Amino acid sequence: SRHKHYKTGGRSKTSIKKRKYEMGRPATLCKLGAKRVRPVRCRGGNMKYRALRLDSGNYAWGSENVTKKVRILDVVYNASSNELVRTKTLLKNTIIQIDAQ
């Protein structure tokens, strides 16, 4: 692959132009709010669905052995950054408050 470096840290010279399959997309940080999902076209014409805002999710409660779709009330803690708590960004390993059912 073409993104690799030499052992000394230098980059290898490119002999071909950029290809569509090497493309990356910027991260869409999902926020807490009314559900807003956008389709994104992928390789082979397939669709991925990118969540921009969500208000509910499927959550497991390990000690009670229960998994339910519940409403998300608030973002409580994120180990990465306090800014993610302030902006109510939903990420993996984010501690949230859910609606009891």
Short mmCIF file of the C-alpha atoms (twelve columns), coordinates in Angstrom:
data_MODEL
# 
_entry.id   MODEL 
# 
loop_
_atom_site.group_PDB 
_atom_site.id 
_atom_site.type_symbol 
_atom_site.label_atom_id 
_atom_site.label_alt_id 
_atom_site.label_comp_id 
_atom_site.label_asym_id 
_atom_site.label_seq_id 
_atom_site.Cartn_x 
_atom_site.Cartn_y 
_atom_site.Cartn_z 
_atom_site.pdbx_PDB_model_num 
ATOM 1   C CA . SER A 1   0.000   0.000  0.000  1 
ATOM 2   C CA . ARG A 2   1.072   3.548  -0.685 1 
ATOM 3   C CA . HIS A 3   0.715   5.255  2.700  1 
ATOM 4   C CA . LYS A 4   3.731   3.498  4.260  1 
ATOM 5   C CA . HIS A 5   6.996   5.127  5.300  1 
ATOM 6   C CA . TYR A 6   10.629  4.058  4.939  1 
ATOM 7   C CA . LYS A 7   12.458  2.685  7.994  1 
ATOM 8   C CA . THR A 8   14.121  6.102  8.328  1 
ATOM 9   C CA . GLY A 9   10.703  7.773  8.513  1 
ATOM 10  C CA . GLY A 10  10.633  9.235  4.998  1 
ATOM 11  C CA . ARG A 11  7.663   8.830  2.715  1 
ATOM 12  C CA . SER A 12  7.890   6.813  -0.478 1 
ATOM 13  C CA . LYS A 13  7.430   8.619  -3.797 1 
ATOM 14  C CA . THR A 14  3.987   8.263  -5.396 1 
ATOM 15  C CA . SER A 15  3.986   7.013  -8.948 1 
ATOM 16  C CA . ILE A 16  0.202   6.882  -9.362 1 
ATOM 17  C CA . LYS A 17  -2.594  9.300  -8.579 1 
ATOM 18  C CA . LYS A 18  -5.183  8.995  -5.809 1 
ATOM 19  C CA . ARG A 19  -7.764  6.240  -6.174 1 
ATOM 20  C CA . LYS A 20  -11.416 6.279  -5.127 1 
ATOM 21  C CA . TYR A 21  -11.006 3.151  -2.967 1 
ATOM 22  C CA . GLU A 22  -8.322  4.904  -0.873 1 
ATOM 23  C CA . MET A 23  -10.749 7.658  0.074  1 
ATOM 24  C CA . GLY A 24  -11.624 8.313  3.718  1 
ATOM 25  C CA . ARG A 25  -14.430 10.436 5.080  1 
ATOM 26  C CA . PRO A 26  -14.396 12.868 7.990  1 
ATOM 27  C CA . ALA A 27  -15.854 11.539 11.248 1 
ATOM 28  C CA . THR A 28  -19.446 12.519 11.939 1 
ATOM 29  C CA . LEU A 29  -19.776 12.929 15.681 1 
ATOM 30  C CA . CYS A 30  -23.308 11.892 16.636 1 
ATOM 31  C CA . LYS A 31  -25.084 14.342 18.944 1 
ATOM 32  C CA . LEU A 32  -27.993 13.915 21.324 1 
ATOM 33  C CA . GLY A 33  -31.263 15.153 19.776 1 
ATOM 34  C CA . ALA A 34  -34.176 14.270 17.518 1 
ATOM 35  C CA . LYS A 35  -33.262 11.400 15.186 1 
ATOM 36  C CA . ARG A 36  -31.440 12.561 12.044 1 
ATOM 37  C CA . VAL A 37  -29.813 9.908  9.824  1 
ATOM 38  C CA . ARG A 38  -28.214 10.471 6.402  1 
ATOM 39  C CA . PRO A 39  -27.483 7.796  3.766  1 
ATOM 40  C CA . VAL A 40  -23.913 7.590  2.426  1 
ATOM 41  C CA . ARG A 41  -23.093 5.795  -0.837 1 
ATOM 42  C CA . CYS A 42  -20.380 3.178  -0.491 1 
ATOM 43  C CA . ARG A 43  -18.424 0.831  -2.726 1 
ATOM 44  C CA . GLY A 44  -20.622 -1.280 -4.974 1 
ATOM 45  C CA . GLY A 45  -23.540 1.163  -4.687 1 
ATOM 46  C CA . ASN A 46  -24.309 -0.042 -1.153 1 
ATOM 47  C CA . MET A 47  -25.593 2.388  1.441  1 
ATOM 48  C CA . LYS A 48  -24.367 3.098  4.941  1 
ATOM 49  C CA . TYR A 49  -26.508 5.153  7.272  1 
ATOM 50  C CA . ARG A 50  -24.685 7.881  9.150  1 
ATOM 51  C CA . ALA A 51  -26.339 9.032  12.393 1 
ATOM 52  C CA . LEU A 52  -26.009 12.781 12.915 1 
ATOM 53  C CA . ARG A 53  -28.389 12.948 15.901 1 
ATOM 54  C CA . LEU A 54  -30.004 10.210 17.992 1 
ATOM 55  C CA . ASP A 55  -32.434 10.200 20.909 1 
ATOM 56  C CA . SER A 56  -32.691 6.450  21.598 1 
ATOM 57  C CA . GLY A 57  -30.603 3.291  21.426 1 
ATOM 58  C CA . ASN A 58  -30.397 -0.403 22.263 1 
ATOM 59  C CA . TYR A 59  -28.735 -0.757 25.665 1 
ATOM 60  C CA . ALA A 60  -27.813 -3.782 27.782 1 
ATOM 61  C CA . TRP A 61  -28.110 -3.873 31.553 1 
ATOM 62  C CA . GLY A 62  -25.682 -6.628 32.499 1 
ATOM 63  C CA . SER A 63  -26.616 -7.234 36.144 1 
ATOM 64  C CA . GLU A 64  -30.329 -7.529 35.312 1 
ATOM 65  C CA . ASN A 65  -29.670 -9.546 32.137 1 
ATOM 66  C CA . VAL A 66  -31.918 -7.201 30.124 1 
ATOM 67  C CA . THR A 67  -31.450 -5.471 26.753 1 
ATOM 68  C CA . LYS A 68  -33.984 -2.845 25.628 1 
ATOM 69  C CA . LYS A 69  -34.418 0.066  23.271 1 
ATOM 70  C CA . VAL A 70  -34.499 3.074  25.575 1 
ATOM 71  C CA . ARG A 71  -34.544 6.848  25.363 1 
ATOM 72  C CA . ILE A 72  -31.244 8.667  26.028 1 
ATOM 73  C CA . LEU A 73  -31.689 11.537 28.480 1 
ATOM 74  C CA . ASP A 74  -28.219 13.016 28.914 1 
ATOM 75  C CA . VAL A 75  -24.479 12.519 28.425 1 
ATOM 76  C CA . VAL A 76  -22.880 12.209 31.863 1 
ATOM 77  C CA . TYR A 77  -19.177 11.380 31.336 1 
ATOM 78  C CA . ASN A 78  -16.606 10.753 28.625 1 
ATOM 79  C CA . ALA A 79  -13.055 9.671  29.438 1 
ATOM 80  C CA . SER A 80  -11.662 11.326 26.283 1 
ATOM 81  C CA . SER A 81  -12.734 14.897 26.833 1 
ATOM 82  C CA . ASN A 82  -15.099 17.106 28.843 1 
ATOM 83  C CA . GLU A 83  -15.936 18.945 25.629 1 
ATOM 84  C CA . LEU A 84  -17.741 15.816 24.403 1 
ATOM 85  C CA . VAL A 85  -19.912 15.918 27.531 1 
ATOM 86  C CA . ARG A 86  -20.643 19.633 27.137 1 
ATOM 87  C CA . THR A 87  -21.636 19.235 23.466 1 
ATOM 88  C CA . LYS A 88  -23.595 16.008 24.262 1 
ATOM 89  C CA . THR A 89  -21.691 13.911 21.739 1 
ATOM 90  C CA . LEU A 90  -22.525 10.191 21.634 1 
ATOM 91  C CA . LEU A 91  -19.464 7.976  21.188 1 
ATOM 92  C CA . LYS A 92  -18.343 4.501  22.122 1 
ATOM 93  C CA . ASN A 93  -17.677 4.160  25.875 1 
ATOM 94  C CA . THR A 94  -19.612 7.346  26.688 1 
ATOM 95  C CA . ILE A 95  -21.473 7.174  30.014 1 
ATOM 96  C CA . ILE A 96  -25.068 8.254  29.474 1 
ATOM 97  C CA . GLN A 97  -28.261 8.565  31.483 1 
ATOM 98  C CA . ILE A 98  -31.198 6.566  30.116 1 
ATOM 99  C CA . ASP A 99  -34.941 6.561  30.705 1 
ATOM 100 C CA . ALA A 100 -35.944 3.809  33.170 1 
ATOM 101 C CA . GLN A 101 -38.460 1.262  31.871 1 
# 
